[in-house]
């Protein structure tokens, strides 16, 4: 044998020896380190298993510390893959599942029915509505491997065959298949128990625990579920939680943080504050002996999620919602079936959202159960009108126009224009609602004179109009933590981008809050607050603070207001605009009837915006009622903006704002009376 062959053989032997050594080393590491506890326990006749302990989500509180969202202690039913029949034993699995289903249904308790196939009243299999992605997955090569055009019956027949369910009726076979489907999409394994039922009674849990021989691998475990103190209270703001999806689990670092059995924030504060609200799971070691004895030791305590405190006042929110609902339902009963609206109140000196109501609305506690009905409702109760709907501001835009004209020197506080109800520009004639005669800026705001502001708008031009509207945050994001619409600021670039052409008449129409101007109620409230405080626009915000669950550590503190923009408005100019708004809210003004019994003076500006809607190929017009208002007039604390769809005018909606003011100042008065021994008034 030559030298080269000897070297080659030696090299091969060395490589083989190294591979064997590495394999043995890896096996020893697995046995001694990874499975050390397990094999040590087997040697003593005891099997040890590491089990995660789920952590409770953090609570969501209002600004006074009242719990809006909390956790309720309950019991759920889970399948443990260590003891549940193997996936190859379809008969054993089906037998356990159908007995469980029948038992829970006999107790009128719910189990997790996930299959996107239903049996209708005719006994036919149909796909569930709004479950397109689930249906696609069911047919895919990851599951049934059927054609895209496969019917619900085709899918069910494939499930019946896959899980060997021929011995069962269609109804029972579907229920078994639904649980098996849920186990698949939940990645059922030793690491991922399957949650069969989220919440059961103590009696149901006890029965299942007492019949372990019948319900092999099925157990009851303590857990918490998300509850809303009042499910009707700001559901759009709070949002909901739901089971994590496969897509969400694969997103970013989620795979390391979550399990398929976890719930995650899906919308609202629940979603935005997910990283704060999610807890840190713990761990326990479960020991089971050969004689059937089971014990456990907690090795790592779970840590509850942080507490999120909002700027909202639950009491004020409730009052706003009730007042808004009352007004809208009054309009509906009067023959306006599409009436709807929103109201937002802000702290004038911080941008804190005190309430944000929208109607129609829904109940968070029954959201999941009623989702399909809510989604199909043409009144759009799931839509957050306060933050997401854009409305023409109508005459509520006029204070902004007044500031623009005064600050640019186009007019001064004594300048007048004569109103004879008509204004001609180009080849068109525009109208005013009255013959106001000679009007200065304060009078024009009080009387809502179109002629005065047509003149101011024409002299300013659209670019300067937009300059001041932007300063006030109109058509701009407010900075709020939740998704919001930015609205539209009417202008040449905006019109041309939409494929249109800007005409001279559009400028004067924009000056009275029409044309392409579209703003959200939140933007209007922030604009009103900026006027009220003298020109400082704060970023709107809903989150006040985030603290540890035991309140020993502050994670986030948003008590310091964040200035978005600061205007330098001349005192005399601001005073002239406020004088006009105080007249609207004062004796004889458009809002006086609603405001006259309030213990403070209010400033306001009403608006009526005409809207065109295409119905069955024809355009119909209706009016929205808009109102911006702040109080007290001489020392502003709170600003309100509201839009009521299909209300005749902004003044007709003032009763909603009056209810909010009444609660706010009565509450503050009581607080001052109990915290100060001296004589206090509402103006403080």
Secondary structure, 3 states (H helix, E strand, C coil): CCHHHHHHHHHHHHHHHHHHHHHHHHHHHHHHHHCHHHHHHHHCCEEEEEEEECCCCCCEECCCCCEEEEEEEEEEEEECCCCCCCCCCHHHHHHHHHHHHHHHHHCCCCCCCCCCEEECCCCCEEECCCCHHHHHHHHCCCCCCCCCCCCHHHHHHHHHHHCCCCCCCHHHHHHHHHHHHHHHHCCCCCCCCEEEEEEECHHHHHHHHHCCCCCCCEEEEEEEEEEECCCCCCHHHHCCEEECCHHHHHCCCHHHHCCCCCEEECCHHHHHCHHHHCCECEEEEEEEECCCCEEEEEEECCECCCEEEECCCHHHHHHHHHHHHHHHHHHHHCCCCCCEEEEEEEECCCCEEEEEEEECCCCHHHCCCCHHHHHHCCCCCCCCHHHHCCECCHHHHHHHHHHHHHHCCCCCCCCCEEECCEEEECCEEEECCCCCEEECHHHHHHHCCHHHHHHHHHHHCHHHHHHHHHHCCCCCCCCCCCCCCCCECCCHHHHHHCCCCCCHHHHHHHHCCCCCCEECHHHHHHHHHHHHHCCEEECCECEEEEECCCCCCEEEECCCCCEEEECCCCHHHHHHHHHHHHHHHCCCCCCHHHHCCCCCCEEEEEEEEEEEEEECCEEEEEEEEEEEEEECCCCCCEEEEEEEECCCCCHHHHHHHHHHHHHHHHHHHHHHHHHCCCCCCCCC
